[in-house]
């Protein structure tokens, strides 16, 4: 009786580990999260700041004042596009896991 319970617990634990790490849903979720990390890194690299180099004295305060607003617009746009792109991984893989689009996305975001 005791060995049966131990075997059942081991099988249950193995099934849970497989489901969390190696199932279709887990691989899709891992690719989705990797895509979001890549989008966040790209968005951080695309920060808008004060202009580099000499600029006329009249326009410098106006440009410096508008830089945070432009940065907000750029970051919002990148977040929206990135979210849509990463969401398409979930959708295409849910629709056709063995399809070319899903498999290419999974290979890219491992």
C-alpha positions as CSV (number, residue, x, y, z in Angstrom):
1,X,0.0,0.0,0.0
2,X,2.8,2.4,0.9
3,X,4.7,1.8,-2.3
4,X,1.5,2.4,-4.3
5,X,1.1,5.8,-2.7
6,X,4.7,6.7,-3.3
7,X,4.5,5.7,-7.0
8,X,1.2,7.7,-7.3
9,X,2.8,10.8,-5.8
10,X,5.9,10.5,-8.0
11,X,3.7,10.1,-11.1
12,X,1.6,13.1,-10.1
13,X,4.7,15.2,-9.4
14,X,6.2,14.2,-12.8
15,X,2.9,15.0,-14.6
16,X,2.8,18.4,-13.0
17,X,6.4,19.2,-13.9
18,X,5.8,18.0,-17.4
19,X,2.7,20.2,-17.7
20,X,4.5,23.3,-16.3
21,X,7.6,22.9,-18.4
22,X,7.1,20.9,-21.5
23,X,3.5,20.9,-22.5
24,X,2.2,22.9,-25.5
25,X,0.7,25.5,-23.2
26,X,4.0,25.9,-21.3
27,X,6.1,26.3,-24.5
28,X,3.6,28.8,-25.9
29,X,3.7,30.8,-22.6
30,X,7.5,30.7,-22.4
31,X,7.7,32.0,-26.0
32,X,5.2,34.7,-25.2
33,X,7.1,35.8,-22.1
34,X,10.4,35.8,-24.0
35,X,8.9,37.9,-26.7
36,X,7.7,40.4,-24.0
37,X,11.2,40.6,-22.5
38,X,12.6,41.3,-26.0
39,X,10.1,44.0,-26.6
40,X,10.8,45.6,-23.2
41,X,14.6,45.6,-24.0
42,X,13.9,47.2,-27.4
43,X,11.7,49.8,-25.8
44,X,14.3,50.6,-23.2
45,X,16.9,51.0,-26.0
46,X,14.6,53.5,-27.9
47,X,14.5,56.1,-25.1
48,X,14.2,59.7,-26.3
49,X,16.3,62.2,-24.5
50,X,17.7,65.7,-25.0
51,X,19.2,66.2,-28.4
52,X,22.9,65.4,-28.8
53,X,25.2,68.0,-30.2
54,X,24.9,71.7,-30.5
55,X,21.5,73.2,-31.1
56,X,20.3,76.8,-31.3
57,X,19.7,78.5,-28.0
58,X,16.1,79.4,-28.9
59,X,14.9,75.9,-29.6
60,X,16.8,74.0,-26.9
61,X,14.4,74.7,-24.0
62,X,11.4,73.8,-26.1
63,X,13.0,70.6,-27.4
64,X,14.1,69.6,-23.9
65,X,10.6,70.3,-22.5
66,X,9.0,68.1,-25.2
67,X,11.5,65.2,-25.0
68,X,9.6,63.5,-22.1
69,X,6.3,63.7,-24.0
70,X,7.9,62.3,-27.2
71,X,9.4,59.5,-25.1
72,X,6.0,58.7,-23.7
73,X,4.5,58.5,-27.2
74,X,7.4,56.3,-28.4
75,X,7.2,54.0,-25.4
76,X,3.4,53.7,-25.6
77,X,3.6,52.9,-29.3
78,X,6.3,50.3,-28.9
79,X,4.4,48.7,-26.0
80,X,1.2,48.5,-28.0
81,X,2.9,47.0,-31.1
82,X,5.0,44.6,-29.0
83,X,1.9,43.4,-27.1
84,X,0.1,42.8,-30.3
85,X,3.1,41.0,-31.8
86,X,3.6,38.8,-28.8
87,X,-0.2,38.2,-28.5
88,X,-0.1,36.9,-32.0
89,X,2.2,34.1,-30.9
90,X,-0.4,32.9,-28.4
91,X,-3.1,33.1,-31.0
92,X,-1.3,31.4,-33.9
93,X,0.0,28.6,-31.6
94,X,-3.4,28.1,-30.1
95,X,-4.9,27.8,-33.5
96,X,-2.3,25.6,-35.1
97,X,0.6,24.5,-32.9
98,X,2.3,22.5,-35.7
99,X,2.0,25.3,-38.2
100,X,5.0,27.1,-39.7
101,X,4.1,30.5,-38.0
102,X,3.9,29.0,-34.6
103,X,7.0,26.9,-34.9
104,X,9.0,29.8,-36.2
105,X,7.9,31.9,-33.3
106,X,8.8,29.2,-30.8
107,X,12.2,28.8,-32.4
108,X,12.9,32.5,-32.3
109,X,11.8,33.0,-28.6
110,X,13.4,30.1,-26.8
